[in-house]
Amino acid sequence: MTAELLDRLPNLKLIASTGAQNGAIDAQAIKRRGIEVLNTGYNSNPTIEFTWALILALVRNVATENASLRGGGWQTAVGADLFGKTLGVVGLGNIGSRVAEIGRAFGMNVIAWSQNLTKERAGAAGARLVSKEEIFRESDIITIHLVLSHRSRGIVGRSELTSMKPTAYLINAARGPIIDEAALIEILKASKIAGAGLDVFDIEPLPPEHPFRHLPNVLATPHLGYGSRSLYATFYRDSVENIKSWIYRQSSRSTNVS
């Protein structure tokens, strides 16, 4: 919802948006036009759970082995363990801290980094604060949990990716542009890391011939990490209630004016 688009909608008075905030809406243009934005409830449980679905499916070759079995074959590879390995959490906020908690339940060593993370906050989440260079160099699994902003866009670049272990995996269920997509494709094509589990992309839907649809060391899903039945129920219920409330308020104002 850019300023250009909003200016082409002169009658627009209300945007019913899902979630607690929506970075796709131009806040300055909304304020200038006096358009009201009403948000719904939200919880991050589906994303936390799905992050671990990606991790487990990727390291144990679930999709590949299922395809082999369905095609008449049997086991094709040996999966990796989690116990005793290092989980690197990039962004130790609401989602990242709970992903870290589950990592500890698997017996993993948890390290973390983000631009504003402190040693005390990391320790409170059961993680050890390390530098950006260390987290990519030391981790067996890197999982991204940052909000997309001008500071985080492209923050995982070629230098970070090339410093990862050849046996390491990269997980991104946050936002695609946080990672330099071209560099990641190059790294995966050369098998310089073990693989990537991706639920988000620079362009969505993912173009039909995009490499992520075909690379054998990529487990890709269509941005469904946040979308569970319970959360969709919240979205629909709250959206309807928000619209009804807005209509009622408009009607009340019209009656009072009359």
N, C-alpha and C positions, 0 to 999 in steps of 0.2 A: 504494500500500500504506500507507494511513493507520493511525493507532493504533486508530481505531474499527473498521476492517476487520480488523486483526490480532487484536483482542480477540474477534472473532466466529469466530476460527479457533483454538480451544484446542489442537488436535492438531498445529498447524504447527511443524515443527522446522527446516526448510531452505527457503531461497529460492535457486533457481538463476537468477542474473541475468546478462544479457548485457552486455558492455562492462566497462570498468574500474571504473565507479561508476554508481550509479543514484539520482538525486535524487528519484525517485518513492517511495522507500522511507523511511518514518519511522525515522530512525536511533535516536532515543531509545526508541521503542516496541520496536524490535528488541532493543536492549540490555536493556531491562527484562524482556522475555519470554525472553531467552536463545536467540533464534532465530539460526541461523547463515546468513550470506549468502555465497555463493560466486560469484565473478565470472569472466568469460571474458577471453581476450585481445582486443585491439582495435587497429586502426590507422586513422588519419585520412585515408589516401590517397583512399578513395572520395569523402569529403566535399570534399576539396580539388579533385579533378577535376570533381565535379559543380558546384561553385561556378562554375568556368569554363565548363561546359556551359550554365549559366543565363545567364551574362554574354554569351557569344557568340551564343546563340540569341535573346536579347532584343534586343541592339543591331543584329543583322542580320535581325530579323523572320522567323526561321526558321519558327516555328509558323504565323504568318499567311500567309506565302508558300506553305508546304506545303498549307495548307487551300485557298488560292486555286487552286493547280495541280490539286489533287484535284477541285475543283469545276468544272474546265474553264477556269479563268482563267489569268492570267499575272502578271507582277510588279505589285505594288500600291503599293510605297513604296521609298524609298532608305534603306539602313541607315547606321549611324554607324561611324566609325573608332575604333580604340583607340590607335594610334600617336600619341604626343605629348599624349595626354589625361591627366587626373589621376585616379588610383585612390586612393580613401580607404578605408583598412582600419581598421574599428572593432574593436579587439581583436587585438593582434599577438602572439598566443601560438603554439602548435604549428601550428595550422591557418592562422591569419592571416599568419604570417611566410612560409609557403610559397605562399600565394595572392599575397602581395606579390612574391615571387621570380618567379612566372610573369608578373605584371604588368610587371615590369622587362624580361622577355624579349620582351614585346610592344612595348617602347619607351615604356612609360607612366611618368609621374612618380608616385611613390608617397609618400603622406602617411599618417600614422597617428595615432590617439588611443585611449586608454583611461584609466581612472581612475588606474592605477598605472604607466603607461608612462613610462619615462625617455628622455631624449635619447640616451643611450648605447645602450640596448636597441633603440631605433628605428633608430639608425644602423647597428647590427650587422646588422639585417634589411634594410638598404638603403632605409630609409624616413626621412622627415623628420617629426619630432614637431611636431604643431600642436595648437591648442586645440580643444575640442569645437565651438565656434562656427565656427572656420576650416574644419574638415574637411567640415562640411555645406555651407558656403558655397562652397568652392573646388572640390570634387570633381565630376568628370563621372560617375563611378560610385562609389557607396558600397556596401561589402560588410560585413556584420555577422558577427563571429566572437567573440562573448562567451558565457560560460557563464551560464545563467539562474540568478539569485540575487535576494535582496531588494534588492541594490544595482543590478542591471542591469534589473530588471523595469520596463518603461516608460521606459527611459533615452533612447530615441529617441521624442520626443514631438512635439507640434504645432509648437513653435517651431523644432525642428531641421528638420522636414520642410518648413516654409514658407520656410526660408532656403536650400533647395536651388535650384540652377539649373533653369529650366524645361526644359532639355535633358538633365538628369541622370537617372540610373537608380539604383534602390535594389535591392539583392540581400540576401535573408535566407535562409540555409540553416542557421541556428543554432537559435533557438527563437522561436516566434511572439510571446510576451508581452514580449519585449525592445522591440518597437515598439508604440506606441499604435495599435491596429488601427483604431479608429474614426476617428482623425485621418488615418491613411493612406488609408482608403477615401474620405474627404472630399477629400483632396488629389488622388487619382487620378481621381475623378469630375469634378473641376474641371480636369483635365489641367494641373495646376500643376507636375508633373514629367513626364518623358517616359514613364516606366513603371517597373514593379517585377517582379522575378523572385523568386518566393516558393515555398519548399519546406516551410515550417513555419507553423503557425497557432495562434491562441488555443484553438480547439476542433478536435480531430482525431478522426475524419474531419471534413472540412469540411462543414457543413450544405448540403443540396442547393440551397437558394436563396441561398446566400451570395454577396455581390457579387464576390468574387474569382473565382468560377466564370464570371462573365459580362463583367466589365470588359474592354474591348478592349486596354487598355494594361497588362494583367497577364498574365505567363506564370507559371502556377501548376502545381505538381507535388505528388503525394501523399506528402510526407515520405519520399522515397526516396534522398536524397543520400548517406546513410551505407551503404546496402544494396547491396553488390556481391556477386557470387558468392563471391569469396575471403573476404570478411568473414563472410558467412553460414556458410560452411564452418567458419571458426574458431568462430563462436558455437555451432553444433550440436556440433562435435567436443568443444570444451571443456566445454559443458554436460553432455554425456553422461559425460565423464571425471570431472567434479566430482561428479555424482550417484553414480557408481560408487564413487568414493573415499570419499564420505560414508557410503554404505551399508556399505562394508568396515570403516570406523572404528567405526561403531555396532555391527557384528557382533563386532568384536574386543573392544570394551569389554564387551559382554554375556558373551562367553566368559570374559574375565578375572574378571568379577564372580562368575560361576558357579564 
